[in-house]
């Protein structure tokens, strides 16, 4: 049997810092009414148990916790007063151990993530559904926003992960990036457009004189950066934020717009998508971003894996996984 050393820790403000070992020993003695049986249960020597009780009594200011009888021991009034407090402390520690184990195994805790709008159209829903099915004990919360805003929230500690893209020129190099997919682009034209009858790959330069529908009045930091790279500045005729509204403008013949592959599956039937030649508009990359140097929780690590599965499930016409 082990002979445990007695430990005494001084308290502050007159309140003793009690060793959890003392409390565990105290509860075993109280439960069995015997130093001998408690020692046998703990795998210690009887003298070690006696010293732990003496150390606890000393730390509490000297009240006797047990009356030593000819056959075993019984709790004193001070001992009976201590029992519920000792039980609360030990149960709290057991609860902490359970919660920490749940975090370690990703069966509990929380996951806070954000995603840009088109990732919510095809990638994120499947990932969330699969994650909740596998990790029902994890509390999941989600935010939607543009990549720069999501990165701000991530840096401030309000998010554990952010699903972001290379659009908007955000400084992604400052983050730990988990590559999910490379996303191709389409030009959305009305069903009656001359090119809609033969919807093959197009060059963006073919639309240099077209009216464009965009989420911003300037192409910089938007999908229309692709046009700037091809040597022309698109004429933004209508500024429209929502993808569904953009489609309405296109269907009405008010202009054309760029559609990322993740939003392609939800395009209305009176709009035709023309794939943009890759060499004309390099695919934008989509990542799960985390703060570099900050540890990912097991739940966040598991969610990255599920996001990768979701990316791999996308139809090839939507996104090319790298």
DOVEXLUM-767924 format. One record per residue (C-alpha): residue number from 0; residue in three letters; x, y, z. Coordinates in steps of 0.02 Angstrom, whole numbers, plus 50000, padded with zeros to 5 digits. Layout:
N
    k    r      u      v      w
  NUM  ala      X      Y      Z
...
//
This chain:
322
    k    r      u      v      w
    0  unk  50000  50000  50000
    1  unk  50059  50176  49961
    2  unk  50103  50292  50104
    3  unk  50048  50464  50045
    4  unk  50140  50619  50106
    5  unk  50044  50754  50197
    6  unk  50026  50917  50100
    7  unk  49977  51083  50176
    8  unk  49934  51232  50066
    9  unk  49912  51403  50144
   10  unk  49756  51502  50104
   11  unk  49727  51687  50077
   12  unk  49610  51805  50169
   13  unk  49593  51678  50308
   14  unk  49512  51548  50194
   15  unk  49613  51387  50182
   16  unk  49657  51309  50014
   17  unk  49600  51131  50039
   18  unk  49684  50988  49950
   19  unk  49562  50884  49848
   20  unk  49658  50731  49910
   21  unk  49612  50778  50087
   22  unk  49429  50794  50039
   23  unk  49430  50628  49948
   24  unk  49506  50541  50098
   25  unk  49385  50629  50217
   26  unk  49234  50570  50117
   27  unk  49298  50390  50110
   28  unk  49322  50387  50299
   29  unk  49151  50466  50325
   30  unk  49071  50340  50207
   31  unk  49148  50186  50290
   32  unk  49163  50249  50469
   33  unk  49337  50174  50475
   34  unk  49514  50228  50438
   35  unk  49559  50048  50402
   36  unk  49421  50017  50274
   37  unk  49452  50187  50193
   38  unk  49637  50146  50177
   39  unk  49596  49979  50099
   40  unk  49477  50062  49975
   41  unk  49606  50193  49927
   42  unk  49751  50072  49920
   43  unk  49847  50169  50053
   44  unk  49914  50131  50225
   45  unk  49808  50173  50376
   46  unk  49942  50294  50438
   47  unk  49934  50388  50271
   48  unk  49746  50408  50289
   49  unk  49766  50468  50468
   50  unk  49894  50599  50415
   51  unk  49783  50664  50276
   52  unk  49638  50688  50400
   53  unk  49754  50773  50523
   54  unk  49818  50889  50385
   55  unk  49639  50933  50337
   56  unk  49592  50969  50518
   57  unk  49745  51080  50535
   58  unk  49706  51175  50375
   59  unk  49530  51207  50437
   60  unk  49594  51282  50598
   61  unk  49595  51129  50707
   62  unk  49415  51066  50724
   63  unk  49405  50879  50753
   64  unk  49312  50800  50610
   65  unk  49296  50624  50682
   66  unk  49275  50551  50854
   67  unk  49396  50405  50869
   68  unk  49298  50261  50944
   69  unk  49349  50087  50997
   70  unk  49272  50020  50838
   71  unk  49294  50142  50696
   72  unk  49258  50328  50693
   73  unk  49104  50439  50684
   74  unk  49081  50614  50616
   75  unk  49082  50759  50737
   76  unk  48969  50911  50711
   77  unk  49112  50993  50615
   78  unk  49130  50837  50507
   79  unk  48944  50832  50468
   80  unk  48952  51015  50418
   81  unk  49098  50982  50301
   82  unk  49021  50831  50211
   83  unk  48904  50923  50089
   84  unk  49041  51048  50045
   85  unk  49167  50910  50013
   86  unk  49040  50817  49907
   87  unk  49003  50975  49806
   88  unk  49188  51006  49773
   89  unk  49224  50828  49720
   90  unk  49068  50820  49611
   91  unk  49116  50985  49530
   92  unk  49288  50915  49490
   93  unk  49211  50756  49420
   94  unk  49099  50866  49312
   95  unk  49250  50964  49253
   96  unk  49338  50801  49209
   97  unk  49185  50744  49109
   98  unk  49174  50909  49016
   99  unk  49360  50906  48976
  100  unk  49344  50728  48914
  101  unk  49199  50782  48803
  102  unk  49305  50922  48732
  103  unk  49449  50803  48702
  104  unk  49336  50678  48613
  105  unk  49236  50815  48522
  106  unk  49075  50747  48598
  107  unk  49037  50908  48692
  108  unk  49086  51091  48703
  109  unk  49049  51219  48568
  110  unk  49093  51263  48390
  111  unk  49080  51442  48327
  112  unk  49109  51468  48143
  113  unk  49070  51590  48005
  114  unk  49051  51572  47817
  115  unk  49027  51683  47665
  116  unk  48857  51680  47581
  117  unk  48888  51564  47433
  118  unk  48976  51436  47543
  119  unk  48809  51427  47634
  120  unk  48724  51381  47470
  121  unk  48809  51214  47439
  122  unk  48956  51177  47554
  123  unk  48909  51224  47732
  124  unk  48734  51148  47748
  125  unk  48793  50970  47713
  126  unk  48942  50994  47830
  127  unk  48833  51057  47973
  128  unk  48707  50917  47951
  129  unk  48843  50784  47950
  130  unk  48932  50862  48099
  131  unk  48775  50870  48205
  132  unk  48735  50690  48162
  133  unk  48907  50633  48219
  134  unk  48934  50757  48363
  135  unk  48760  50794  48433
  136  unk  48831  50852  48599
  137  unk  48929  50998  48522
  138  unk  48838  51166  48525
  139  unk  48856  51241  48350
  140  unk  48834  51425  48310
  141  unk  48859  51505  48139
  142  unk  48880  51680  48069
  143  unk  48869  51742  47890
  144  unk  48977  51880  47819
  145  unk  49104  51935  47692
  146  unk  49280  51866  47709
  147  unk  49359  52024  47785
  148  unk  49225  52035  47919
  149  unk  49239  51850  47960
  150  unk  49427  51866  47980
  151  unk  49402  52012  48100
  152  unk  49283  51907  48204
  153  unk  49406  51763  48199
  154  unk  49552  51870  48257
  155  unk  49448  51945  48397
  156  unk  49411  51771  48464
  157  unk  49225  51772  48424
  158  unk  49243  51628  48300
  159  unk  49341  51465  48305
  160  unk  49342  51444  48115
  161  unk  49294  51546  47963
  162  unk  49254  51479  47790
  163  unk  49330  51613  47677
  164  unk  49382  51641  47498
  165  unk  49520  51732  47405
  166  unk  49395  51864  47346
  167  unk  49405  52038  47426
  168  unk  49596  52034  47435
  169  unk  49594  51991  47621
  170  unk  49766  51955  47699
  171  unk  49744  51767  47711
  172  unk  49931  51740  47731
  173  unk  49916  51792  47913
  174  unk  49804  51642  47953
  175  unk  49818  51454  47964
  176  unk  49726  51395  47809
  177  unk  49646  51225  47777
  178  unk  49613  51211  47590
  179  unk  49439  51152  47546
  180  unk  49417  51180  47359
  181  unk  49456  51286  47207
  182  unk  49299  51368  47142
  183  unk  49269  51403  46957
  184  unk  49167  51550  46892
  185  unk  49020  51569  46773
  186  unk  48948  51716  46677
  187  unk  48760  51722  46703
  188  unk  48664  51783  46550
  189  unk  48477  51792  46513
  190  unk  48404  51640  46426
  191  unk  48382  51740  46266
  192  unk  48563  51796  46255
  193  unk  48650  51748  46091
  194  unk  48779  51643  46184
  195  unk  48647  51550  46284
  196  unk  48605  51439  46135
  197  unk  48781  51364  46140
  198  unk  48830  51372  46322
  199  unk  49013  51326  46308
  200  unk  49164  51406  46392
  201  unk  49184  51592  46364
  202  unk  49316  51723  46385
  203  unk  49276  51870  46497
  204  unk  49337  51987  46361
  205  unk  49183  51940  46261
  206  unk  49083  52040  46388
  207  unk  49194  52193  46395
  208  unk  49055  52304  46326
  209  unk  48914  52225  46428
  210  unk  48821  52302  46574
  211  unk  48869  52211  46733
  212  unk  48773  52176  46892
  213  unk  48886  52173  47044
  214  unk  48882  52180  47232
  215  unk  48983  52341  47230
  216  unk  49002  52494  47122
  217  unk  49188  52458  47099
  218  unk  49254  52291  47037
  219  unk  49404  52292  47153
  220  unk  49386  52165  47293
  221  unk  49241  52075  47208
  222  unk  49226  51931  47086
  223  unk  49247  52060  46947
  224  unk  49431  52070  46993
  225  unk  49442  51932  46862
  226  unk  49393  52058  46727
  227  unk  49525  52181  46785
  228  unk  49655  52043  46767
  229  unk  49597  52022  46587
  230  unk  49631  52202  46545
  231  unk  49459  52283  46546
  232  unk  49359  52377  46676
  233  unk  49180  52312  46681
  234  unk  49040  52440  46675
  235  unk  48936  52412  46833
  236  unk  48759  52462  46786
  237  unk  48669  52394  46940
  238  unk  48732  52366  47117
  239  unk  48639  52218  47191
  240  unk  48694  52124  47347
  241  unk  48590  51964  47350
  242  unk  48620  51821  47229
  243  unk  48434  51790  47201
  244  unk  48407  51974  47159
  245  unk  48555  51975  47039
  246  unk  48475  51831  46945
  247  unk  48315  51931  46929
  248  unk  48409  52076  46849
  249  unk  48498  51956  46731
  250  unk  48336  51868  46682
  251  unk  48259  52038  46643
  252  unk  48401  52075  46521
  253  unk  48475  52216  46626
  254  unk  48651  52146  46621
  255  unk  48762  51998  46657
  256  unk  48846  51944  46817
  257  unk  48980  51826  46880
  258  unk  48919  51676  46979
  259  unk  49037  51571  47086
  260  unk  49021  51383  47067
  261  unk  48952  51359  47243
  262  unk  48799  51462  47194
  263  unk  48776  51379  47024
  264  unk  48655  51244  47081
  265  unk  48526  51372  47136
  266  unk  48517  51472  46973
  267  unk  48341  51500  46906
  268  unk  48288  51418  46742
  269  unk  48275  51580  46642
  270  unk  48460  51615  46671
  271  unk  48600  51524  46579
  272  unk  48773  51495  46654
  273  unk  48924  51503  46539
  274  unk  49084  51430  46614
  275  unk  49231  51551  46610
  276  unk  49393  51481  46539
  277  unk  49511  51447  46684
  278  unk  49657  51535  46603
  279  unk  49547  51689  46586
  280  unk  49486  51691  46766
  281  unk  49587  51584  46886
  282  unk  49480  51490  47009
  283  unk  49459  51568  47179
  284  unk  49512  51462  47326
  285  unk  49403  51423  47476
  286  unk  49480  51388  47646
  287  unk  49435  51352  47825
  288  unk  49537  51484  47915
  289  unk  49598  51487  48094
  290  unk  49709  51605  48191
  291  unk  49890  51553  48170
  292  unk  49966  51497  48334
  293  unk  49797  51473  48419
  294  unk  49754  51293  48457
  295  unk  49602  51222  48369
  296  unk  49480  51133  48483
  297  unk  49448  50949  48442
  298  unk  49272  51000  48384
  299  unk  49345  51129  48264
  300  unk  49470  51002  48198
  301  unk  49328  50879  48171
  302  unk  49227  51011  48079
  303  unk  49372  51048  47961
  304  unk  49370  50863  47916
  305  unk  49183  50867  47884
  306  unk  49202  51024  47776
  307  unk  49330  50932  47671
  308  unk  49209  50787  47651
  309  unk  49073  50909  47599
  310  unk  49189  50988  47470
  311  unk  49231  50817  47399
  312  unk  49044  50778  47380
  313  unk  49009  50930  47271
  314  unk  48969  50891  47089
  315  unk  49118  50922  46976
  316  unk  49025  51061  46885
  317  unk  49014  51159  47047
  318  unk  49192  51153  47112
  319  unk  49357  51072  47076
  320  unk  49433  51007  47236
  321  unk  49619  51027  47253
//
